[in-house]
Amino acid sequence: MAKMNRRNFIKTGVAGVASLSVAGGMANANNVLNYSQQAYVVDKVQLGNSGLIVPRIAMGTGSSGFNRSSKQTRSGIENFVKVVHRAYERGASFYDMADAYGSHTFVGEAIKTLPREKLTLLSKMTHYPPGSPQVEPVRTTLDRFRKEIGTDYLDILLIHYLTMGGWNDSRKHYVDGFLKAKQDGILKAIGVSCHSYDALIQAAETPWVDVIMARINPFQTRMDGTPDAIVKVLELARKNGKGLIGMKIFGDGANVSDPEREQSIKYALTQSNIHCMTLGLENVAQVDDAVDRVMRLAKG
């Protein structure tokens, strides 16, 4: 069985992969492709000073994710399970979820037959301003997350989609709840997902933050500043011991031609200061392309 190459991958389907997407095409969701016994397996990296060792690639579950739905969940549970299992087989046993994506129960179903101790589970909690009717105790929301996923603990929990500075004070309710859950052993590492420069620079300088998810690509597509500016903030964060997860590696689906994917992955691996990356994988063909491409360039 020959290892799947980029030409074969591109032949599998249609163009236009959205949020966090890894490839410019959708393969037949029911076609479980074979790969060589010599195919790459994702390696593991130390995630800053978080104490976690994680796969270099996380399977993102939130492509075009909103209102508790995403491309991954809309593809149906059968395809979702296939993609999760293929990622696991290829070493990408790192699953990036969020309440906003509606992916908890899907991941929960997919990992029932997988060893929990070999998985890295990350989720993100939507935040609301003080006094908002949607605000509830962090532990209440977190208990729901754990029940939906079917796990006693999460490896990483992030405050989702921070778009402003000053969040360490304005979202103190979440900060306190995260810290308590980590103290109680329900969370291994905590942090934030940033969607503005001000949010990112504060995250880089905030002592309690273990992990930061940041938008980074060489095209400045849906980023929070120029690539050079973001890389400098991530350099500061890295010096401060933060674990850094890159997102929007392909510009939220805008930069998905083969040369752009190649350029984006190479940039993420060599210039961005991130430790690992999340890629929105929608089918097994995309898993194979992502793993082969990332690991080929990582081994360089």
C-alpha positions in Angstrom: 0.0 0.0 0.0 1.6 3.3 -1.1 1.7 6.3 1.2 -0.8 8.8 0.2 0.9 11.8 -1.5 -0.3 15.3 -2.1 -1.4 14.7 -5.7 -3.6 11.8 -4.6 -5.0 13.9 -1.7 -6.0 16.8 -4.0 -7.7 14.3 -6.4 -10.0 13.2 -3.6 -12.4 16.0 -3.7 -13.7 19.6 -3.6 -11.9 22.8 -2.6 -12.7 25.2 0.1 -12.0 24.0 3.6 -13.0 26.5 6.3 -12.0 27.3 9.9 -8.7 25.8 11.0 -8.9 23.5 8.0 -5.9 21.5 7.0 -6.5 20.8 3.3 -8.1 22.2 0.2 -10.5 19.4 -0.4 -13.1 17.1 1.1 -12.6 13.4 0.5 -15.5 10.9 0.5 -16.3 10.8 4.2 -17.1 7.1 4.0 -13.8 6.2 2.2 -11.4 5.1 4.8 -8.0 5.4 3.0 -5.1 3.1 3.6 -1.6 4.4 4.4 1.9 2.8 4.4 3.3 1.1 7.4 6.2 3.5 6.9 3.9 6.5 7.0 4.8 9.2 9.5 3.4 9.2 13.1 3.0 12.5 14.9 5.7 13.1 17.5 5.2 14.7 20.9 6.4 18.0 22.3 6.7 19.7 25.7 3.9 22.3 26.0 5.9 25.0 27.7 6.0 24.8 31.4 2.4 23.4 31.6 3.8 20.0 32.6 2.1 18.4 29.6 3.7 16.4 26.7 1.3 16.6 23.8 1.2 15.5 20.1 2.5 18.2 17.7 -0.9 18.1 15.9 -4.3 18.5 17.6 -7.5 17.5 15.7 -9.6 20.6 15.6 -13.4 20.0 15.8 -14.6 23.5 15.2 -14.4 24.3 11.5 -17.0 26.9 10.8 -18.0 26.3 14.4 -20.8 28.2 16.0 -24.1 27.7 17.9 -22.9 24.3 19.1 -22.3 23.0 15.6 -19.3 22.6 13.2 -18.3 21.1 9.9 -17.0 18.1 11.9 -20.3 17.5 13.8 -22.4 18.3 10.7 -20.7 15.5 8.9 -22.4 13.0 11.2 -21.2 10.7 14.0 -20.0 7.9 11.8 -17.6 10.0 9.9 -16.5 11.9 13.0 -15.6 8.6 14.7 -13.5 7.5 11.7 -11.6 10.8 11.7 -10.9 10.6 15.5 -9.7 7.1 15.2 -7.5 7.8 12.2 -6.0 10.7 14.0 -5.3 8.4 17.0 -3.7 5.8 14.7 -1.4 8.4 13.2 -0.3 9.8 16.6 -2.5 12.9 16.7 -4.3 11.8 19.9 -5.0 15.4 20.8 -8.6 16.6 20.4 -9.5 20.3 20.4 -13.1 20.9 21.4 -15.3 23.8 22.6 -18.8 24.2 24.0 -19.5 26.5 21.0 -18.7 23.7 18.5 -21.1 21.1 20.0 -18.3 18.6 19.7 -18.1 17.2 23.3 -20.6 14.4 22.8 -19.1 13.5 19.4 -15.6 13.2 20.9 -17.1 11.3 23.9 -18.6 8.7 21.6 -15.4 8.4 19.5 -13.0 7.9 22.4 -15.1 5.2 24.2 -12.8 2.5 22.9 -9.6 4.5 23.2 -7.3 4.5 26.3 -8.0 7.8 28.2 -4.4 8.0 29.5 -3.1 8.2 25.9 -5.3 11.1 24.9 -5.0 14.9 25.3 -8.4 16.5 25.7 -8.7 20.3 25.3 -11.9 22.3 25.5 -12.9 25.9 25.6 -15.5 27.6 27.8 -17.6 30.5 26.4 -17.3 33.6 28.7 -19.9 36.3 29.5 -19.6 39.6 31.3 -20.5 39.9 35.0 -24.2 40.1 35.6 -25.1 38.4 32.3 -27.9 35.8 32.7 -25.7 33.2 30.9 -23.1 33.3 33.7 -23.1 30.2 35.9 -20.6 28.7 38.3 -17.5 27.5 36.3 -17.7 24.1 38.1 -21.3 23.7 36.9 -20.3 24.2 33.3 -17.2 22.1 33.7 -19.2 19.2 35.2 -21.4 19.3 32.2 -18.4 19.2 29.9 -17.0 16.2 31.7 -20.3 14.4 31.5 -20.7 15.2 27.7 -17.2 13.9 27.0 -17.2 11.0 29.4 -14.1 11.9 31.3 -13.2 12.7 34.9 -10.7 15.4 33.9 -9.6 17.6 31.1 -6.0 18.1 30.2 -6.5 21.7 29.1 -9.3 24.2 29.5 -9.2 27.6 27.9 -11.4 30.7 28.2 -12.7 30.9 24.7 -12.5 33.7 22.1 -11.0 36.6 24.1 -11.3 39.8 22.0 -10.3 42.5 24.5 -7.7 43.5 27.0 -8.3 43.6 30.7 -9.9 40.2 30.7 -8.0 39.0 33.7 -10.2 41.4 35.7 -13.4 41.6 33.7 -13.6 37.8 33.6 -12.3 37.2 37.1 -15.2 34.8 37.7 -13.8 32.4 35.1 -10.2 32.9 36.2 -11.1 32.0 39.8 -13.1 29.0 38.7 -10.4 27.7 36.4 -7.8 28.0 39.2 -10.0 26.2 41.7 -10.7 23.3 39.2 -7.0 23.0 38.5 -6.3 22.9 42.3 -8.9 20.1 42.6 -7.2 18.1 39.9 -10.1 18.3 37.4 -7.9 20.3 35.0 -4.2 19.7 34.3 -3.5 23.1 32.6 -5.5 26.2 32.0 -5.4 29.3 29.8 -7.0 31.3 27.1 -7.8 31.4 23.4 -7.0 34.9 22.0 -8.7 36.8 19.2 -7.1 40.2 19.6 -3.6 41.6 20.0 -4.6 43.2 23.4 -5.9 39.8 24.7 -2.8 38.1 23.5 -0.2 40.4 25.0 -2.0 40.2 28.4 -2.0 36.4 28.1 1.7 36.4 27.5 2.3 38.4 30.7 -0.3 36.7 33.0 1.3 34.3 35.5 -1.6 31.9 36.0 -1.9 31.2 32.2 -0.4 27.8 31.3 -1.5 27.6 27.7 -2.3 30.1 25.0 -4.1 29.4 21.7 -3.1 32.1 19.1 -3.8 32.8 15.5 -0.7 32.6 13.3 0.1 32.2 9.6 2.5 33.8 7.2 -0.3 35.5 5.2 -1.7 37.7 8.0 -5.1 36.1 7.3 -7.6 36.5 10.2 -4.8 37.3 12.5 -4.5 39.9 15.4 -1.5 41.8 13.9 1.3 41.3 11.4 3.1 38.0 11.5 6.2 39.7 12.8 4.2 41.4 15.6 2.5 38.2 16.7 5.7 36.2 16.6 7.3 38.8 19.0 4.4 38.4 21.5 4.7 34.6 21.2 8.4 34.9 21.8 7.7 36.7 25.0 5.0 34.2 26.0 7.4 31.3 25.3 10.1 33.0 27.5 7.5 33.2 30.2 6.9 29.5 30.0 3.6 29.5 28.3 2.5 26.5 26.2 1.6 27.8 22.7 -0.9 26.3 20.4 -1.2 27.8 16.9 -4.6 28.1 15.2 -5.7 29.5 11.9 -2.6 28.0 10.4 -4.2 28.1 6.9 -5.9 31.4 7.5 -9.3 29.9 8.4 -9.5 28.1 5.1 -8.4 31.0 3.0 -4.9 29.7 2.2 -5.4 26.1 1.3 -3.6 25.6 -2.1 -0.9 23.1 -1.9 2.0 25.7 -2.0 0.1 27.7 0.7 -0.3 24.7 2.9 3.3 23.9 2.6 4.4 27.5 3.3 2.0 27.7 6.3 3.2 24.5 7.9 6.9 25.4 7.4 6.3 28.8 8.9 4.5 27.3 11.9 7.3 24.9 12.5 10.3 27.1 12.1 9.3 30.8 12.7 6.2 31.1 14.7 7.4 30.2 18.3 4.4 27.8 18.8 4.9 24.4 20.3 2.1 22.6 18.4 -0.9 23.4 16.2 -4.6 22.6 15.9 -5.9 21.8 12.4 -9.5 21.3 11.6 -9.6 17.8 10.2 -12.9 16.8 8.5 -12.1 13.4 6.9 -9.4 10.7 7.0 -7.7 12.0 3.8 -7.1 15.3 5.6 -5.6 13.5 8.6 -3.2 11.6 6.4 -2.2 14.7 4.5 -1.7 16.7 7.7 0.4 14.2 9.5 2.6 13.4 6.5 3.1 17.1 5.6 3.8 18.3 9.2 6.1 15.4 10.1 8.0 15.5 6.8 8.7 19.2 7.3 9.4 18.8 11.0 12.0 16.2 10.3 13.3 18.5 7.5 
